[in-house]
Amino acid sequence: MNILCYRYGSIVEPDIIDGFKELGNQVSEICLEIYNKNTTPLEGLTALKDELMRHSYDFVFSINFYPFIAEVCNLVNINEDIYGILTKMEIAALVIVMGMQFAVYAPIYKADRARLDKVRKAESEGKSEVTIQRLPYEGYLHAPSPSEEIWEYRYKLFYNISQDLKIKVVEHKY
């Protein structure tokens, strides 16, 4: 199967693309939005149209929903029925990849909520400093812990925490 991936830079895209390839599919990519975060819908539409005019694809895939992708696929008659295109093995592989993502991000979410509660509790108790752990699997995240001055400032600003509260970050204990 010929698959076109419209990418925007999600950290899960390379794994999904590798999975498609390991299942024997040919995968092409449009990476316009990875390098230009100010891409307009018209520019994305034009890139997609140009690629679909150059090559024949069975399926167009993207992590995000882009209405123009759905509309263009409908116009050029690319089958939108994922179950009619993917084999049971390919669907199982996608479910496994999605399960692996859940196994990584669920503990991150739980730890993030717990440490934010700890910070808010310390603030409400009038403490001057609080110690929090780094998040698990920090390699999957951008600036996951407020361990540098600028990230601590932004963390407090985002969560409406007093800038007077000092946050000390220690290694995560598994």
N, C-alpha and C positions, 0 to 999 in steps of 0.2 A: 504494500500500500504506500502511496505517496502522501506524506503529511507535510503541511506547511504550518510552522509555528510562528505566531505573531508574538514577539517577546517585548517585555518592558523592563526586565531586569530583576524579576523575583528570584530569590535564592533557591526556589524549588524547581525552576525551569530546567537547569542542566540535568538534574536527576530524572525528570520526566522525559526529556529528550533522549537521554541515554537508555531509558527503559523502552521507548518506542524503537530505538535502533537495535537494541538487544533482541527484540521480538521480530526482527527482520524487515522493519519498515525503512523506507527512504525518507529522511527528514531534511527539509530546507527551513531556513529561518529568516524572518524579517526582524532586524535588530535596531531599527530606526529609533525607537523610544529609549533604548538603553543609553544611547549616546547623546540624545537630545530630549531632555525632559520637557521642553516647551513645544514638542511636536503638536501641531493642530490636528483635529480630526480629518480635515481635508488632506493634509500631508500623509496621514496614516492610510486614508482611503486610497490615495493615489499610489502609494507604495504597494498596497495590497492588490489593487487593480492591475498595476504593471506586472507584478509577479504572477498573477493568475493568467495574464495574457501570454506570458513567456513560457509557462509550464503548465502541465495538467496535474491537478491534485484531487485526491479522493476525500480529503478531510483537512479542515483548517482548525488549529487548536490554539487556544490562549488561556492563560491562568485567569485573567480578568475578562469580564464581559464587555465587549465593544459593540454597540449597536450597529456600527457601520460594517463590521465583519459579518454579522448575521445577515444583514441586508444584502451585501455583495454576494455572499454564498448562495443566498436564495435566488438572486438574479442570474448567477452563472450556473445554477442547478447543481451545486455541490450538496450531496446528501447530508441532511441535518440529523438524521436518525443514527445516533451513535451506536445503538445496539444492532443496527443493520450493517454497520461498517466493521466494528471491532469484533474479533473472535472472543469466545469465552475466556481463552487464555490471556488475551490482551486486557480484558476487563478485570480479570483476577489480578494481573500485574499492577494495573492502576489502583485497585483497591488496596493492594499491599503497600504501594508507595504512599498512598494517602494515609494508611494506618501508621506507617513509619513516621510521617510528618506529625500525626497526632501524638505519637509516643514521645516525640521531642518537644513539641510546643505545649502540651498539657502540663508537664512538670514546670516548664518555664512560667506559664501563666500562674500556676498555683504558688510558686515561690515568689513571683513578683507581687501578687496580692498580699501574701503574708508579710513581706518586708515593708510594703507600703503601710500596712496596718501598724507594724512596729514603729515606723517613723512617725506616723500620725499620733500614736499613743504617747511616744516620748515627747512630742511637741505639746500635746494637751496636758501632760504632767509637768511641763515647764523645764524639762531637762535641757542641758546645753549641748549634749552630744548623744548620738545613738550609733550603735554598731550594727551593720547589716551584712549579710553574706552576698557574694556575687551570685548571679543566677546560674543555674545549670545550663550547659550547652551554650555558653556565651558566644562561641564561634559562629553560631547561626544568627546572631543579632548585631545590629549596628549600635554602638555606644550603649551597651546594656546596663552598665552600672555607673553610678555617679562617682567614679574613682578619681577623676581629675577635676580641678577647680571649675572649668567651664561646664562640664557635664553635671557637676553638683549644682551649680547655679541654675542650669536649665531644668534639671529634675525638680528642684524646689519651685521654680517658676511654673512649670507645667502642672504640678500637683498642689499649687497654692500652699506651700510650706514656707515657714519663716526662714529667711536667709540667715538668721542668727543661729539656727540649729546646725551644729556640725555633724556631718555624716561620715562615719569611718567605715570603709568597705574591707571585708576580710574574705579569704577564699571560701568557696562553697564546700560544705561538708556533705558528701554523698551518703 
